[in-house]
Amino acid sequence: MAMQHRGVVDQRLRMRTKTKIWFGVGAVVVAGSGVISPAVLAEARSHVRPALATDTAIPHTSAAGIVLAQHPKQSVESGEEGGEKGAAAKLPPDLAFALRIAQLRGHLLVGDELVKAGRWPAALPHFLHPTEEIYGDLQGQLKDYNVPPFEDALKALANTVKAKKGGNDYAKAWKAVSDALATADTGLQGKQQQWSAFVVQSAVELLKSATGEYQQAIVKGKIAKPVEYQDARGFIWQAESMIESVAPALAQKDADALKHVRDAFAELKKAFPAPVPPNAPVKDYGAVLGDVSRIELAAGKLM
């Protein structure tokens, strides 16, 4: 009887472990049933891979080699963008720095979209966030990557947007920040033996930040927080740009996996039809999380 009981307990533990793994990769599960779609199961198995040989460790990997998604937990009640800080705080130094640089770029990307649309007030928060929420965590690492301080450049750009100064003023302020970020890229690349794999890994971490922002944006079935929606959009567009920046190397590694990543991005971006959000979400949070998970799974072959 004791042996039979222990067998039942062992079986339950195995099932619980499997459930944790599959929720980790964000696999699409039938709500309440615990049943994983056979298609998703087959897709995930096809992306099992060995550990990445680089000086930056993979944050969490299952025994089978599947990278476990770590979508950031955010404080919806407080409205704080804790997911951005929390996600980077638990990563190895190089990856944390890369993620913060990518988040900064994502904010500026969507802010620039809004500036070009003439929506200066809507754009301003995205030029303030880099200084208010990201730069403080970056500055302690700047020397490690030979990046001169650029807080003044960030503030000058934000002030230009606040004053609604377009044309040469905006272009000059934008260039000063872009040059600093390019220096950060150079510093990071000098520490990575497998640059394309590292860029993919950084892009995946950025996508996880995007899911947290999107979750905050939706309240009672409506996009009640447009800034968070826009943050998510900026992060997703930036993550895609990162992948495309190393696309030739990725195509040589696994062209089919790159195609799956691109297809999944195209599907994910449907949730963000414009910088100014619709009243109701085109896709709910679960659908966006599923799209990101598909990118994660395909990206596993490119790391």
TIPAMI-802235 format. One record per residue: x, y, z of N, C-alpha, C in turn. Coordinates in steps of 0.05 Angstrom, whole numbers, plus 32768, in hexadecimal, padded with zeros to 4 digits. Example, Ala and Ser with C-alpha at 12.3 -4.5 7.8 and 13.67 -1.06 7.14 Angstrom:
TIPAMI-802235
81087F8E809C80F67FA6809C81087FBE809C81017FD3808E81117FEB808F81028001809D
//
This chain:
TIPAMI-802235
80117FE880008000800080008011801980008027801880118039802F8012804780337FF7804F801D7FEA805C801F7FD08049802B7FBB803080237FBC801C802E7FAA8018804C7FAE801780547FC8801380707FCE802B80807FC4804480767FC8805B80847FBF805B80877FA1805180727F93805080737F76803D80897F6C8027808C7F7A801480A17F73802080BD7F78802E80C07F8E803B80D97F95804F80E07F80806080CC7F78807580D17F64806980DA7F4A805380CD7F43804580D47F29803B80F07F2A802F80F97F41802581147F44803C81287F42805381217F4F806981337F4E807481377F32807481217F23807D81237F07806A81347EF7805081317EFB803D81417EEC803F815E7EF4804481647F0E8047817F7F178060818C7F0A8075817D7F09808E81877EFD8089818E7EDF807C817C7ED1807681817EB58065819A7EB18052819E7EC3804081B57EC1805081CE7EC5806381CF7ED8807381E67EDD808481ED7EC4808F81D87EB880A081DC7EA1809081E97E8A807881DD7E85806981E77E6F805E82037E74805682097E8D804E82247E92806682377E90807D822D7E968095823D7E93809A82477E77809782357E63809B823E7E488083824D7E3D806E824E7E4D8056825E7E458046824F7E30804782347E30803982257E1D801B82297E20800C82277E0A7FF0822C7E0A7FE282147E177FD482187E2D7FC782027E3C7FAA82087E3C7F9A81F37E397F7D81F67E3B7F7681FD7E587F6A82147E5B7F65821F7E767F56820B7E877F6182057E9F7F5381F47EB27F5681D77EAD7F6081CF7E957F6281B27E8F7F7D81A77E947F9281B97E937FAE81AF7E967FB7819F7E7E7FA881A07E687FAF81907E507FBE81A27E3D7FD681997E357FE681A87E227FDF81A07E067FDC81B37DF47FD681AD7DD87FEC819C7DCC7FE681867DBE7FFA81757DB2800C81857D9F800081997D91801081A97D7E802681B87D8D801E81C47DA4803181D37DB4804681C17DBF803D81A97DC9805081967DD48065818E7DBF805C81887DA6806E81807D91808181977D8A807781AF7D8A808781C77D83809D81CB7D98809581C87DB280A881CC7DC780BE81B77DC780B7819E7DC280CB81897DC080DF818E7DAA80D5819A7D9580E7819F7D7E80FC81B47D8480F781C47D9A810981DA7DA0811B81D47DB8811C81BB7DC1812E81B47DD7814B81B87DCC815C81C47DDD817681CB7DD3818A81C97DEA81A481C67DE481B881C67DF981BC81E27E0381CB81E47E1981D081FF7E2581E2820F7E1381DE82297E1381ED823C7E038209823F7E0E821D823B7DFC8239823E7E058241825B7E02823D826A7E17824482877E17824C828F7E33825782A67E36825F82AF7E51824882BA7E61823082BB7E54821882C37E63820682AB7E6681FF82A57E7F81EF828D7E8481D282907E7C81C6827B7E7481A9827B7E6F819B827C7E8A8188828E7E8F817D82917EA9817182787EB6815F826A7EA8815382527EB3814E823F7E9C815882277E9F815482127E8B814C81F97E98813981EB7E8C813081D27E97814481BC7E92814081A67E9F8153818F7E9C815381867E7F813D818A7E71813C81817E55814981967E42815081AD7E4D815D81C17E3D814A81D67E32813181D57E3B811D81E97E31812082027E42812282197E35812482327E43810A82397E4F810A823E7E6980F182447E7680EB82627E7680D382697E6D80CC82857E6B80C982907E8880D182A97E8B80CE82B67EA580C082D07EA180A682CF7E9C809782E87E97809582F77EB1809C83107EB1809F83207ECA808483247ED8808583227EF2806E83287F02806D83467F07805683527F028054836F7F04803F83767F198042838E7F24802E83987F37801A83A97F288003839C7F217FEF83AA7F127FE383C07F227FDF83BB7F3C7FD383CF7F4D7FE383E87F4F7FFD83E57F52800E83FD7F568013840C7F3C801183FE7F258016840B7F0B8033840E7F06804484037F18806184067F13806A83F27EFF807F83F97EF0808A83E77EDC809F83D57EE9809683C77EFE80A983B67F0D80B3839F7EFD80A483977EE880AD83817ED780C783877EC980CA83A07EC180E383A87EB380FB83A57EC680F983AF7EDE810E83AD7EF1811283917EFB80FC83837F0180FD83687F0C810A83557EF8810383587EDF810D83457ECA812B83477EC88136835F7EC8815383627EC58162835B7EDE815683607EF58164835C7F0F816D83407F13815F832D7F08816583107F0C817783047EF6818083147EE4818F830A7ECD81AD830D7ED281BE82FE7EC481DB83027EC581E1831E7EBB81F8832A7EC381FE83467EBE81FC834E7EA08208833F7E8E820783467E7281EB83477E6781DC83337E6F81C083317E6581AF83467E7181B3834C7E8B81A483617E9881A9837C7E8B81C283827E8581CA839B7E7781BD839C7E5C81BE83867E4D81B383857E32819583897E338187837E7E47816A83817E498163839D7E4F817283AA7E61816B83C67E68817083D97E50818583D47E41818983E47E29817283E07E15816A83C77E13815483C07E00813A83CD7E09813583CC7E24811C83D97E2E811D83F77E29813484037E2D8137841F7E28813184267E0B813C84157DF9813784197DDC811A84157DD6810D84027DE380F183FD7DDE80DF84157DE580E684227DFC80D7843A7E0480DB84507DEF80F484547DE680F984697DD380EC84637DB880EC844A7DB180E084427D9780C3844A7D9580B384427DA9809784497DA8809384677DAC80A484737DBC80A284907DBF80A7849F7DA580BA84957D9680C084A17D7C80A9849E7D69809B84867D6A808384827D59806F84987D5F806B849D7D79805784B17D81805F84CD7D7A807884D37D7C808284EE7D74807D84F27D56808384DE7D46807F84E07D29806284E27D22805084D97D34803384DB7D2F802984F67D3A803B85067D45803385207D518026851E7D6C802985077D79801C85037D93803185077DA9803A85207DAD805085277DBF804985207DDC803185277DE7802B85207E03802C85027E08802184F37DF5802184D67DF8803D84CA7DF6804E84D77DE7806A84CE7DE4807B84D37DFD807584E97E0B808784F17E20808D84DC7E35807984CD7E3F808084B97E54809684A57E4B8096849F7E3180A9848B7E2780C684977E2580C884B17E2680E284BE7E2780EB84C47E4380D884C47E5680DE84C87E7280E584AD7E8080D884987E7880DD847E7E8580FA84757E84810984797E6E8125846F7E6E8135847B7E85813184957E8B814084A17EA18134849A7EBC811A849A7EBE810C84967ED8810D84787EE1810D84657ECE810A84497ED6812084367ECD8131843F7EBB8145842C7EB0816284357EB58167844E7EB0818384587EB1819084537ECC818184577EE1818D84537EFC819884377F00818C84237EF3819584077EF581AC84027EE181AE84137ECD81C384107EB981DD841C7EC181DC84327ECE81F484437ED1820B84357EE0820484227EF2821984147F00822884007EEE821D83FA7ED7822A83E77EC5823783F57EAD8233840E7EAA823E841C7E92825C84197E8E826B841B7EA4828884187EA1829083FC7E98828183E87E9F828783CD7E97828683CA7E78827883DB7E6B827583D97E4E828083F17E3F829084017E4E829D84197E438289842D7E37827384317E45825E84437E3C825F845C7E4D826484737E428264848C7E51824784927E5C8244849F7E72822A84A67E7C821984B57E67820084AF7E6581EF84BC7E5181D484C57E5C81D384C87E7781BA84D27E8381B284ED7E7981C684FF7E7681C0851A7E6C81B485197E5081BE85067E3F81B485047E24819784FA7E25819084E87E37817584DF7E3A816284F57E43816C85057E56815B851B7E60815885317E4A816D85367E3B816A854A7E26815685417E11815685277E0B8142851D7DF78126851F7E02812285187E1C8108851B7E2980FF85387E298111854A7E2F810A85677E2F810285717E14810F85667E008109856E7DE480EC85657DDD80E5854D7DE680CA85437DE180B685537DF180BD85597E0A80AB85687E1B80A585847E0F80B9858F7E0380B685AA7DF680AB85A87DDA80A685907DD1809B858B7DB680AD85977DA080C785937DA480DA859D7D9080E185877D7C80D7858A7D6580DD85767D5080F5857E7D4080F785747D28810C857C7D15812885767D1F813A85897D1C815685857D22815B85817D40814B858F7D51814E858C7D6E8149856F7D77813485647D6D812D85497D74814185357D68814985397D50815C85277D42817785287D518180853F7D59819A85417D67819885337D82818385387D918180852B7DAC817E850D7DA9816F85047D94816C84E77D8F818784DA7D89819784E87D7981B184DC7D7181C484D97D8981C384EC7D9B81D584EA7DB281CF84D17DC381B584CA7DC681AD84B27DD481B484997DC481AF849A7DAA81B484837D9881D2847C7D9881E384917D998200848C7D998208847E7DB381FD84867DC9820384797DE281FA845C7DE381E384577DD881D9843B7DD781EA842A7DC481F384367DAE820584277D9C821F841F7DAA822984317DBB8241842B7DCB823C84147DDE822484137DE9821D83FD7DFB821D83E37DEC821283E37DD3821283CB7DC3822E83C17DBE824083D37DB8825C83CC7DB2826983BF7DCB826383CB7DE2826E83C07DFB826483A57E01824B83A07DFD823F83867E01824A83717DED824C83797DD4825583667DC08271835D7DC58281836E7DD1829D83677DD7829F83527DED828A834D7DFC828A83397E11827C831F7E098272831D7DF0826283067DE8827082F77DD1827482DE7DD6828082CD7DC1826B82C57DAC825282C37DB4823C82BC7DA2822882D37DA2822E82E77D93821E82FF7D93820182FB7D8A81FD82ED7D7481E282E97D6A81D182DA7D7E81DC82C67D8B81CD82B77D9F81C682C97DB781D982DA7DBF81D482EC7DD681BE83007DCF81BE830A7DB681AA831D7DAE818E83107DAF818C82F87DA6817382E97DA7816982E67DC4817C82DE7DD5817582DB7DF1816B82F57DFD8179830B7DF7817183257E018155832D7DF7815083277DDD8136832E7DD18120831E7DDF812583057DE5811082F57DF3810B83007E0F811F83097E1D811B83157E37810A832F7E34810F833E7E1F810083567E1B80E383507E1580DD833B7E0780C283327E0180B3832B7E1B80C1831F7E2E80B583197E4880AD83337E5680BD83477E5480B683617E60809D836C7E52809B83687E38808483727E29806A83657E32806B834C7E398052833E7E428048834A7E5C805B83517E6E8053835D7E87804783797E83805283887E70804783A27E6A802A83A07E5F8027838D7E4D800D83897E407FF883807E558001836F7E677FEE83667E7C7FE4837E7E8D7FF683907E937FEE83A87EA27FDC83BA7E937FDF83BB7E787FCF83CD7E687FB283C77E687FAB83AD7E6B7F8F83A47E697F8283A37E847F6C83B27E867F5C83B27E9F7F3F83AD7E977F3383987EA27F1783917E9D7F1183907E7F7F2283847E707F1D837F7E537F2283987E427F2D83AD7E4D7F3283C57E3E7F5083CD7E407F5A83DA7E2C7F7583E47E2E7F7383FF7E3D7F7583FD7E577F7184147E697F8B84247E6D7FA284187E677FBB84257E6C7FCB84267E527FC7843B7E427FD4843C7E287FF3843D7E2A7FFE84487E3F801B84497E418027842D7E43801A841C7E52802484007E54802183F17E3A800A83F57E2C800783EA7E12801D83F37DFF8024840C7E00803984177DEF8054840C7DF7805984097E11807283FD7E1A807583E17E0E806083D17E0F806083B67E05806683B77DE7805983C97DD9805D83CB7DBC807B83D27DB6808583E67DC480A183EE7DC080B483D77DC580AF83C87DDB80C183B17DE180C0839C7DCC80A883967DC280A583817DAD80B2838A7D9380AE83A37D8B80BA83AC7D7280D983AD7D7580E383B47D8D80FF83B47D92810A83977D9280FC83857D9D810583697D9E8107835E7D8180F483647D7180F4835C7D55810C83687D46811183827D4C8128838F7D3F814383827D478144837A7D60815C836C7D6A816183527D5B814C83437D57814E83297D498157832F7D2C814B83437D1F815183497D04816E83537D018179835F7D15819483697D1481A983537D1181A2833B7D1A81B483247D1781A8830E7D05819483157CF6818683027CE6819882F17CD381AC82FD7CC581BD82ED7CB481CA82D67CC281D582DC7CDA81E282C77CEA81CE82B27CF381B682BB7CFA81A182A87D03819782977CED819582A27CD5818D82927CBE81A1827C7CB881BA82817CBC81CE826C7CB781CC82567CCD81C5825E7CE481C3824B7CFA81AA82397CF7819382467CF1817A82367CEE816582487CE1816482477CC6815282587CB7813582527CBE812E82397CC3811382327CC9810A823E7CE3811B823D7CF7811582487D11811182677D0F812282747CFF812082917CFB810582977CEE80FC82877CDC80E3828B7CCF80CC82897CE380CE82757CF580B982727D0980B9828A7D1C80D082957D2380D182AD7D3480C482C47D2680CB82C87D0C80BF82DE7CFD80A182DC7CFB809882C47CF5807B82BF7CF3806C82C57D0D807982BD7D23806D82C17D3E806C82DF7D45808182ED7D3D8081830A7D41806B83187D318067830F7D198051831B7D08803683177D16803382FF7D22801982FA7D2F8017830A7D49802D830C7D58802D831B7D71802783397D6C803283447D57802F83617D52801283687D4A800183557D447FE5835B7D3E7FD783667D567FE283607D6E7FD5836A7D877FDA83887D8A7FEC83947D7A7FF483B07D7D7FF183BE7D627FD883C37D597FD483CD7D3E7FDE83EA7D3A7FE283F97D4F7FEC84157D4D7FF7841D7D67800884327D678013843C7D817FFD84457D957FE884507D8A7FD184577D9C7FBF843F7D9D7FBA84347DB57FAB841B7DB77F8D841D7DB07F8284077DA77F6584067DA57F5884057DC17F3E84097DC37F3184087DDD7F3283EC7DE97F2C83D87DD87F2C83BC7DE17F4483AE7DD47F51839C7DE37F68838D7DD87F61837D7DBF7F73837E7DAC7F70836C7D957F75834F7D9D7F87834C7DB07F8D83317DBB7F8D83347DDA7F8383207DE87F8583217E057FA1831A7E0E7FA6831C7E287FC183177E327FCA82FB7E2D7FB882E77E307FBF82CB7E2B7FC982C67E0E7FBB82D37DFB7FC382D07DDF7FDE82DC7DDA7FE482F37DE57FFE83007DE2801482EF7DEF800E82E47E07802182D27E14802682BA7E03801282AF7DF6801682987DE48027829E7DCD802382B67DC1803482BF7DAA805282C17DB3805682CD7DCA807182D07DD4807E82B57DD9806E82A37DE4807882887DE98081827A7DD08072827E7DBA807A82727DA18095827E7D97809882977D9B80B282A37D9480C882977DA580C482947DBF80D782887DD180DF826C7DC880CC825D7DC180D182417DB980E282407D9F80DA82507D8C80E982507D738105825C7D77810782707D888121827D7D8D8135826B7D9B812A82567DA8813C82437DB5815182377DA3814982337D8A815C82277D768171823B7D6C816D82557D73817E826A7D68819282747D7E819082687D9681A282717DAB81BB825F7DAC
//
